[in-house]
């Protein structure tokens, strides 16, 4: 009996990703392969400090430059995706990234490599909104999109876990091999997209998307500017702005958490933080499909609100280290905030996907990613101010409060939309007011 139940559970997990289009499977495969070489931030730090002997402050400037250039990159990538096509931008961005990073092997002992890696980060960032927008274009229903984003998230995490692990053995003495390998990985990923991912001009999609597309085709005027589109969609604009909190909260795992490990466990802090990252990676691999199956009936907003609560409980639990400095608390905390990460990161694109026509998906996804860049950039600075003003453990109460605010915003947004949906059933729909 137990074996039968186990078999049914495995079958249920298989069905989670079954039924997606062939193009989605190949796109996710390409993204997984690409992610094995997608650790440019770490690569900049390691090459400049290990190979060139640069001090930490100077290397940090290069990393900050790479982070800052990602903001304009995602905005430009989103705009060009709508203008030139999502697949075109992904292929172009990855080919340029591959070419530049292979060129790094010729200047691996000079400061030039730092600037080349910044350029690589720019072209990688250009592809990010294109990937998200292409998934939305290739999937027609929200449940299908939810499975596709979950599969891509799982694949990207697998790639990110494998790539740095393998590269770590070669980076000190054979960095040229690392550069050439990453470039080759990017080229393989690009080759799969060129040959296996087929994109039609417009697929069978929701009635809103079709109406908006037909109106744009019939109109002699160019597409509306992004700001005007946001004014027509205040709820989408509110969602994008509030998403800053998601990225601000999520960044704590790479800034406040290692500081907390050092504060609580002294010289063993680095080892414990490595264990945290291992728990996070294993949790993502094991739990992503389970969580998708369990929350399939939830809307994107409900899933994000639930994820925000897990963020709050998980990170908030670290406040207990001030009273009980045991790693068991950290381990449980990590599993909880990882559940929050899975729920939020696999659903955050879905809300925009169902409310913006395909002709503008690139720009809206680019704007969402730009807000993410702001969150990642400002989070360490502002959190540092909090830590300086109070003790280390108290900062987790602030993160708990931010998580609750984020969850509340999603619930309010869901309530407003639910009311407007009831009203729309009583009134004829006017698609001219949609984006």
Order of alpha helices (4+ residues) and beta strands (2+ residues): alpha-alpha-alpha-alpha-alpha-alpha-alpha-alpha-alpha-alpha-alpha-alpha-alpha-alpha-alpha-alpha-alpha-alpha
